[in-house]
Amino acid sequence: MVYDRDKKRMRRRHVLRFFAALALPALLLGSAIAAAEWAAPDPPARADAQQAAARQ
């Protein structure tokens, strides 16, 4: 490996780790929200919609 005089390689690694640390909680939160929405039961049908369908 070539000597990294300006420490650019180390700095790049730190930046990547920083963005990974930001992205991971965002992905987990998004997955949790999506799972909660997917698992939520459908809202009950309104009574007027059932009465309107019965009239037709």
C-alpha positions in Angstrom: 0.0 0.0 0.0 1.3 3.5 -0.9 1.9 5.9 2.0 -1.0 8.3 2.3 0.6 11.6 3.1 -2.6 13.7 3.1 -4.6 11.1 5.0 -7.3 11.3 2.2 -7.9 7.6 2.4 -8.6 7.8 6.2 -10.7 10.9 5.8 -12.8 9.2 3.1 -13.3 6.2 5.4 -14.5 8.4 8.2 -17.0 10.2 5.8 -18.3 6.8 4.6 -18.7 5.6 8.2 -20.5 8.8 9.1 -23.0 8.5 6.2 -23.5 4.8 7.0 -24.3 5.7 10.6 -26.9 8.2 9.4 -28.4 5.9 6.8 -28.9 2.9 9.0 -31.3 4.4 11.5 -33.3 6.0 8.6 -33.6 2.6 6.9 -34.7 0.9 10.0 -37.3 3.6 10.8 -38.6 3.5 7.3 -38.9 -0.3 7.5 -40.7 -0.1 10.9 -43.2 2.4 9.6 -43.9 0.3 6.5 -44.3 -2.8 8.5 -46.7 -1.0 10.9 -48.8 0.3 8.0 -48.8 -3.2 6.3 -49.9 -4.9 9.5 -52.6 -2.4 10.4 -56.2 -3.7 9.8 -58.3 -2.0 7.2 -60.6 0.7 8.6 -64.2 -0.4 8.9 -66.6 0.5 6.1 -68.8 3.4 6.7 -72.5 2.8 7.4 -73.6 5.2 4.7 -71.6 3.3 2.1 -73.3 0.0 3.0 -76.8 1.6 2.9 -76.1 3.2 -0.5 -75.0 -0.2 -1.8 -78.1 -1.8 -0.4 -80.4 0.7 -2.2 -79.0 -0.1 -5.6 
